[in-house]
């Protein structure tokens, strides 16, 4: 994304909670996501960018995050060499669509 200096001060790292199997299917991830975004918009008004990292084979987490308009912008080794998707969502506006020619 090319953020540096002051731009990094406007970044939030999106993290949610692991839901135990016996509590899955009750909308807990959705509830937490909605509350987090509400807090960002109302109280953390200086945040402009949100990023998340997700294990590529954690499909439920990936689907949940994409549902909130995050887009995959990369695939890198993080956290000591563990492969992770890097997802991005601007707080205001949308991610520009990249056109590719084949």
Secondary structure, DSSP 8 states (H G I E B T S, - for coil): ----GGGGGGEEE-------GGGTTSSHHHHHHHHHHHHHHHH-TT--EEEEEE-TT-HHHHHHHHHTT-EEEEEEEETTTEEEEEEEEESSS---------
